[in-house]
Amino acid sequence: MEIKTCSFIEASDLFIGCPDAWQLLLDSDPPVTWGDANRTMISTDFMTFMLEDCFSDDNQIARQIELVLNKVKNLDFAIYIDLEN
């Protein structure tokens, strides 16, 4: 058996200071599996896809989405985002 490792950040760190963007993402019914998982890992490309699909007429929320998108786009492609934490 080979043990695998990966690098990840927690969504709570990614969305720090952007609670409305996080709520909008959750309300958009993202195509991920939620539940009793300890970790739900997604790629930076998939997070970009989900965030670009979110839209808000509220300027504050739109700025938060843009801020998080910029953070995601500056991450190395090999880093995952854990949605459960």
Contacts in CASP RR format, 6 or more apart in sequence:
PFRMAT RR
TARGET T0000
AUTHOR 0000-0000-0000
METHOD contacts of the structure
MODEL  1
MEIKTCSFIEASDLFIGCPDAWQLLLDSDPPVTWGDANRTMISTDFMTFM
LEDCFSDDNQIARQIELVLNKVKNLDFAIYIDLEN
6 41 0 8 1.000
6 78 0 8 1.000
6 80 0 8 1.000
7 76 0 8 1.000
7 78 0 8 1.000
7 79 0 8 1.000
7 80 0 8 1.000
8 39 0 8 1.000
8 41 0 8 1.000
8 79 0 8 1.000
8 80 0 8 1.000
8 81 0 8 1.000
8 82 0 8 1.000
9 75 0 8 1.000
9 79 0 8 1.000
9 80 0 8 1.000
9 81 0 8 1.000
9 82 0 8 1.000
10 81 0 8 1.000
10 82 0 8 1.000
10 85 0 8 1.000
11 22 0 8 1.000
11 81 0 8 1.000
11 82 0 8 1.000
11 83 0 8 1.000
11 84 0 8 1.000
11 85 0 8 1.000
12 85 0 8 1.000
14 47 0 8 1.000
14 68 0 8 1.000
14 71 0 8 1.000
14 72 0 8 1.000
14 81 0 8 1.000
15 21 0 8 1.000
15 22 0 8 1.000
15 68 0 8 1.000
17 64 0 8 1.000
18 64 0 8 1.000
18 65 0 8 1.000
18 67 0 8 1.000
18 68 0 8 1.000
19 64 0 8 1.000
20 56 0 8 1.000
20 58 0 8 1.000
20 60 0 8 1.000
20 61 0 8 1.000
20 64 0 8 1.000
21 51 0 8 1.000
21 54 0 8 1.000
21 61 0 8 1.000
21 64 0 8 1.000
21 65 0 8 1.000
21 67 0 8 1.000
21 68 0 8 1.000
24 54 0 8 1.000
24 56 0 8 1.000
24 61 0 8 1.000
24 65 0 8 1.000
25 50 0 8 1.000
25 51 0 8 1.000
25 54 0 8 1.000
28 50 0 8 1.000
28 53 0 8 1.000
28 54 0 8 1.000
30 50 0 8 1.000
31 50 0 8 1.000
32 40 0 8 1.000
32 42 0 8 1.000
32 83 0 8 1.000
33 40 0 8 1.000
34 40 0 8 1.000
34 83 0 8 1.000
34 84 0 8 1.000
35 84 0 8 1.000
37 84 0 8 1.000
38 84 0 8 1.000
39 82 0 8 1.000
39 84 0 8 1.000
39 85 0 8 1.000
40 82 0 8 1.000
40 83 0 8 1.000
40 84 0 8 1.000
41 80 0 8 1.000
41 81 0 8 1.000
41 82 0 8 1.000
41 83 0 8 1.000
42 50 0 8 1.000
42 80 0 8 1.000
42 81 0 8 1.000
42 83 0 8 1.000
43 77 0 8 1.000
43 80 0 8 1.000
43 81 0 8 1.000
44 72 0 8 1.000
44 73 0 8 1.000
44 75 0 8 1.000
44 76 0 8 1.000
44 77 0 8 1.000
44 79 0 8 1.000
44 80 0 8 1.000
44 81 0 8 1.000
45 77 0 8 1.000
47 72 0 8 1.000
47 81 0 8 1.000
48 69 0 8 1.000
48 72 0 8 1.000
48 73 0 8 1.000
51 65 0 8 1.000
51 68 0 8 1.000
51 69 0 8 1.000
51 72 0 8 1.000
52 69 0 8 1.000
54 65 0 8 1.000
55 62 0 8 1.000
56 62 0 8 1.000
56 65 0 8 1.000
72 81 0 8 1.000
END
